[in-house]
Structure formats: structure tokens, C-alpha cells
Amino acid sequence: MSKKKKQRRIKSKSQPAQRPWWLWAGLVVAVVLAVSGLVMSLIFNSSNLPDDGTPKVVADQTVIDEGYQKLGTTIRTAFKIYNEGDGTLRIWGEPVVKLVEGC
């Protein structure tokens, strides 16, 4: 054999073996599932929330009468909300206040 043929054989053997594409895809899917499972278990784990009773929302004013006002006038009213229950009160999101006119 000549030197050129030996060199060609050596070069062809030194190439790294390629891993199949499905192996990488499977690895990525496994990592994503593991991370999402961990996040979901931390979010929805009920052991983090104390179950110490029932909350009860009480406002210091149940009726607010501002009298007759001109249309377009901005009125600001403040009231306090208390928790008189024996559980932890959690308000999720923005509270909704309904305006009743003509009462």
C-alpha cells in the first residue's frame, strides 16, 4: 500500500461519530417535561397554603351615598376591608366594584 491510501484511511477513521437527531430531541423533551413538572408542583402544592379556617371579608361601610352630582364629576371614596374570619384572606387579581345608579 502506498502512503496516500494509509492517510486516507486514517482521516476517515478519525471523524467523530454523529448521534442520531431523535436522541437530541428526546433529551430536550425530557428536560422540558422535568422543568415544567417541577414548576407545576411548586405552584399547585397545597402544603404551602395554610388551611387554618375560613376567611370572611367585611367592609367598614356597606352603603356609600355621595348625593346628587353633576355628570362627568370625578368622585373618590375610600373604605377599608377587613378579614374577620379565622383563615388567611387572599385576593387574586383586581377587585371589581359595581356602581349602582339611581338608588
N, C-alpha and C positions, 0 to 999 in steps of 0.2 A: 504494500500500500504506500501511496505517496503521502507526503506531509499535508497536502491540501485536503485530502479525504479525512485524515485524522482530525484536522482542525474543524472541519465541518461537523463531524460527529460530536466533538466536544462542545461546540457552540450550541448545537441543537439540544444537548442534554442539560445545559446549564439554565434553560428557561424555567422560570418558576411555574408550578402547576396552578392552573386557574380553578377557583372554586365555582361551583355552579351558581347561577343567579338566584335560584329558588332558595338556596341556603341563606343568602343575604336577606332576601325578602322575609323568610321565616324568622330570622333573628330580629329584624326591625319590628315585625308584628308582635313577637313575644315581648320585646321591651316596651312597646306602646301599651299592650294589654296589662303588663305588670304595673306600669306607672299609673295608668287610669284606674286600675283596681285599688291601688294604694290611696289615690286621691279620693275616690268614692267612699272608701271605708273611713277616711278621716272626716269627710263632710257629713256622712249619714250615720256616724257612730252614735247611737243613743246613750252610750255610757258617759259621754261628755256632758250631756244635759242633765242637770239635777231634776229628779222627779219628787219634789218636796211638797206638792199640793197644787191648788188651783188658783190662778191669778184672777183678780177682779178689778176692772177698770172703773174708776169713779172720777167724775169731773166736779170741780168746785161750783160750777154754775151749769144748770141744766137748760135754762132759758136765758137768752140774751136779747133784750129789746133796745134797739137803738133809736126808736121813734121814727118819725117821718123824715126822710132825707131826699134831697134832690137827686135826680137821675144822673149818674156819672160821678157822684161823690165817693171818694175812697174812704172806707171806714175800717179802722183797725180795732180788733177786740182781742183781748188776751184772757186766757183761762188756764187753769192748772189741772193736770191729770195725775191721779194718784193710783197706786196699786194697794188696795185694801185686802187682797187675798193672801193666802199663805204660800203661793207659788211665785216663781220668777216670771215677770211680765216681759214679753218680747214683742216689739212692734216691728214687723217686717215690711219694708217698703215705705212709701209716703202715705201718711194718713189721709183719708178722704173726708172732707167736710161738706155737708149738704146745706144749701141755702134755701130756706123756705120763705117765700114772699107772700104778703097779704094775710098773715095770720093775726 
